[in-house]
Amino acid sequence: MQKNSVLLFFFCLLFTWLSCSKKEETSAVASWNGIELSKEIFTKQYINYTSIAPVRDSFEERKRFATELLKRAALARHASSLGLDSASYVTQQVQRTREISLAKEFVRKQIEPLVNQPDNEEVRAAFRRKNTEMELQQIFSPNKQGIEDYYSRLRKGEDFETLAAESMQAVGEPVTSLNMGWVSWNQMGLEPEKAAFNLEIGQYTQPVSSLVGWHIFKATNKKETFFADATTFENDKESLGFAVYRRRFEEKSSQYVDSVRRQNELIVYNQNLKQLWEFLEPSVASTNPTSIPAIVSLRADQYSSEELPPDTPVAVLSGEVFTVQEFLNRLSTVPNYMINPNLRQALETTISDKFFASKGLEAGLENEQEVVVTTKIAEINALNNYLTTVVADTLNPFRILSRWYSIWQNEFIDSRIANYRAYVFEDSAMAWDAIRFTNQNGSLNQMIARFEGEFNVENKEISTTVDARHPVFNFPLRSEYPNRVWGPIKEENGWSVVQVLDFKTNYRDRNQVQEELLSKIKQRIPEVVQTELLQQIGFDPQEITFNEELLRSALPSFF
């Protein structure tokens, strides 16, 4: 078992934001040409985006992201005007997302009353764990009796590593899996993390349960960061409290889902699943990964088989039949990694979502804000994806070569030439003095007067074809910093203190890069199609109206 074994179960990862379920009046954070970007849609997508992208939240980043969302909304409206909202791919994506959202909302309603907000001490403990790394080994068992047997033997003096190796072999894992390596905050379930991160080197835990089984952890090394200043904790306190609550909620949700599954018998017809894969494999195997959902959706529309008719059961959950066609209609929305010869995980995911969604409908949750917002986002995304596919199939790349050569010109640089003025000193100490004097006083003329007679002035030129690593290519232009100098640079005749006068870029000829350009267009077809369509519909970012107050207040500052 590797350390990923104690990560949260896939289903609970869907709970990326625990939004309020009450209906609120919708307000727009931005708008363009009659299209409004609601606060709810912006907030949900921005949180998802910042949770996975390496960006720092700022007002400018929020404006940039809102602009991207408006682009997608504008293209979705264009797709609808072409009648693409009735395409089966679009309707399936929207229906499936609504089903998943209903399932999530139903589970949330069951779990939310059971999860407490962390108190100050719990947040402090989380802060310590967040600033700690543990190198761990583990003994694993899928059941409680097994781990108690290992723990008893351990207490009687048997070697930890020997028992850990035995436990790995017992579950069919490589012996080396006993070594979890370095583990950080949020890479384990909460309870395993609490137990493991309290260890000192050489100590081991009592048996602790996770979402995948039972563990005994041993610390082989530990790295801790301590902060004497309380400000660091205070700055992290709010976001950490939210993170701990969310993790509690996700784990409780996953436990609830698993318990309901165990209470309802699932019968799977594996031979039918195998036949379905034989139907899908030729199309999926030869498809670009980004196109797999659209291809699977197309195959679902085309499905017809006398051997395995569409109404044939692939599974039965709690007496409810799940047919071949129902499964195919949902398959385009599961992660690509689930679409493989073993379709069991995809089946369990889709049939569980259907089961919990039906509970959500029974509970009257279809008009909850989270369901409505998530469904709207799915509609915009599905229309964008389908429009991109349709346009990409008919796009003539030769007609747009010149434009994309201009857009991507910096990717076809042949060479760069820097023209710079060098104040050449005989030794580096004098050159450093000149740099410090100029930059401290903010006056090039004063430096020239102060060091008169100590340097020679030369205008020089260097090309990347001669020396691509020459430091001058990293310096800013004199026009940007007229009273600053840079260096010193060791050159043949001394030590140069420099100002860059200008850069010149030479590009490879378009005809020379035509094949490379065509390849780039093919590889980056979504970007190309979106740009071409936005120009076609007249989208101009300068025409966007931002509600700056709402954009700033839409989320807490710690995001």
ABEGO torsion letter per residue (X at the ends): XBAAAABBBAAAAABABBBBABBBBBBBABBBGGBBBBAAAAAAAAAAAAAABBBBBBAAAAAAAAAAAAAAAAAAAAAAAAGAAABAAAAAAAAAAAAAAAAAAAAAAAAAAABBBBBAAAAAAAAAAAABBBBBBBBBBABAAAAAAAAAAAAAGBBAAAAAAAAAAAAGBBAAAABAEBBBBGABBAAAAAAAAABBBGBBBBBBBBAAEBBBBBBABBBBBBBABAAAAAAAAAAAAAAAAAAAAAAAAAAAAAAAAAABBBBBBAAAAAAAAAAAAAAAAABBAAAAAAAAAAAAAABBBAABBAABBABBBGGBBBBAAAAAAAAAABBAAABBABAAAAAAAAAAAAAAAAAAAAAGAAABAAAAAAAAAAAAAAAAAAAAAAAAAABBAAAAAAAAAAAAAAAABABBBBBBBBBBBABAAAAAAAAAAAAAAGBAAAAAAAABGABBBBBBBBBAAABAABAAAABBBAAABAABBBOBBBBAAEBBBBBBABBBBBBBBAAAAAAAAAAAAAAAAAAAAAAAAAAAAGBBAAABBBBAAAAAAABBAAX
